């Protein structure tokens, strides 16, 4: 039996909530030398997103972000070089989900990211021509960064 994506996403978040009580995730805005942003398209949820994921036990948030950049986009970054942009409540996920958003311009692309079970596509895009399907939250976070706005409280 196939589950629809919203149900699958909700089950994932409920599982994380049961395991952790409160969830903490990270997202990262990696800007290349041309000012383009790295975005990923997942296999299990629609739209283009900033790379990211959950913080595992024993990790701090910058370490988790460095791991997620590597896993989702083949980007190598020193966790110490990441700059915290904002901390958000993601009430749409599981009600107790929080997201730390980091930004960086100091990284290396190890190799082109090939599709896998989690990531369907990965690419760098000019802020003026984001791909169709870029999520509302991703667009809002990029606007905050581009325009120097303070971070919102909700993801």
Protein Blocks (a to p, Z undefined) as FASTA:
>chain_A
ZZdfklmmmmmmmmmmmmnopacddddddddfkopacddddfkbgcjddedddddehiaf
klmmmmmmmmmnopacdfklpccfbdcddfklnopaccdddddfbdcdfbacdddfklmb
dcdddfklccehiafklmmmmmmmmnopacdfbZZ
